[in-house]
Amino acid sequence: MLKYVIPLLLLTTRVSCLTKTVSWGNQIWGGDSSTVSHLLVNVSNIYSTSNGYAAVTEKGVVSWGAAAYDQSTVSMSLKKRKVKDIQSSFAAFAALGDDGVVIAWGSASSGGDATSVFKATETVDKLYSNSNSFAAITKKNKTVIAWGAPDTGGNTTTVTKALSTKSYTTVASTWSAFAALTTSGTVLTWGQADWGGDSSAVSKQLTAVEKLYSTRLSFTALKSDGSLIGWGGTMIQPPFQLTSHLTIRSVATSYTAYAALLSNKSVVTWGDAVNPSYGTDSSTVASLLHDVKEVVSNNRAFAAIKSNGQVVCWGDVTSGGLGPTSISNVVSVASTSTAFAAVTKEGTVITWGNDGQGGNSSEVADELVGVKYVVGNEEAFAAVTDSRHVVTWGNEFSGGDSTSVQSALIGVLDVFSTDTSFAVMMNGITPTAAPPTSSPPTPKPAPSPTAHPTSVPSDTPSPSSDSSTLRIIIIGGGSAAVLIFLVVLYCCCCKNNKSSQETDNLINEEGEDVSS
């Protein structure tokens, strides 16, 4: 018992905390990070393919998922330079260092080998990718180099001269083709013809081009006069022309259709003739598509968020093209391949579309309280609450069941995904200002690993603004409070130092894991 009344003491400090990563879902496609968990410390960013992850740490890049991601041959190269960007194909990664050097790994048939692509002194400014190939714009001459599967754009034999002699500003891609925009406003295409690799039918019209857009099957070029030219698949030419007073703010795409949000907050759509129900035709809701602030898509449908918080949907009815009749106060919408999830101002979540891919969240409705944002992969959703916990639903084998890792999902900072798994960056700290608003989920049987190959990776997680630090506040009296503070501070620092030392010991000078 303290003998004296000691004035209130407030001590505040900040202790650096290690950012860690956990994944779950389809174990073959990135849902099991246990073999590299000891290396996933102080992760600054995570990139993903359809079936694997690459995490940037203070010690280098760590990848896991499909068996193809063996980075042992490039570990030293990745370790000795700061990674500026990472692009991914279906089964390979390509990292761009801040020195302009490109390092690729993964399946060679998907572009995982770039050793013979670049000249010794050649450096790269920008990287791009499609399903099985990569393209790069060089730093000095702004020429284009491509590699990977020959039939998806890795073979540039027919366009090598044009790619190596002209200067380019950007490259767009469909699933199996590339389109490069020159500084003079012309467009060069290569890859599978039916996927946009052949633009000969519209080549004379592809002049004075300012921007390129693409779906999985086709390309659209925006010209300086406001006209839009499309090719690839069975493209219907856009039936309108923009003016100097009406410009495109953003473009969302489904599997085969485009939806452009214009500067007057209206929406126009166009796309493939074979599947107009995938969002090409928005005529049934055209009168409602005004005062729109954002358009979100999945593979087969669209959802437009209006300024008043209402949502207008169109496209395939079974995939979310027919939204709830009474929905309001929506601030954001996420999607899987065939479902949508809307977050309201009140922090609740409304879902619709394919039940098996997240369109039905009734089983976790009681837990979806105080939700900040939602991330979707192809078949499941993950919602982050204001207490920085995660609630999941959808296909249980694709990340919809997070029971096996739920106890570790504390202090979540950001969520990433492959087609059928999730990965989170977290600091293990629950914000004291926002206590949990929902009870922990009812445990479910752990799913068995299985593979569900799907189509296009969904990789649009919402960023977190939380700092990866622990704020310790001690309010109390005298030496007892100071002692408690010092003990807590010492333990945190020791834990961090020990973790860092362990990580150092596990990675040798060659950047290889030597823990075994």
Buried (B, 14 or more C-beta within 10 A) or exposed (E): EEEEEEEEBEBEBEBBBBBBBBBBBBBBBBBBBEEBBBBBBBBEBBBBBBBBBBBBBEBBBBBBBBEBBEBEEBBBBBBEBEBBBBBBBBBBBBBBBEEBBBBBBBBBBBBBBBEEBBEEEBBBBBBBBBBBBBBBBBBEEBBBBBBBBBBBBBBBEEBBEBBEEBEBBEBBBBBBBBBBBBEEBBBBBBBBBBBBBBBEEBBEBBBBBBBBBBBBBBBBBBBEEBBBBBBBBEBBBBEEEBEEEBEBBEBBBBBBBBBBBBEEBBBBBBBBEBBBBBBBBBEEBBEBBBEBBBBBBBBBBBBBBBEEBBBBBBBBEBBBBBBEEEBBBBBBBBBBBBBBBBBBEEBBBBBBBBBBBBBBBEEBBEBBBBBBBBBBBBBBBBBBBBBBBBBBBBBBBBBBBBBBBBEBBBBBBBBBBBBBBBBBBBBBBBEEEEEBBBEEBEEBEEBEEEBBEBBBBBBEBBEBEBEBEBBBEBEBBEEEBBEBBEEBBEEBEEEBEEBBEEBEEBBEEEBBBEEE
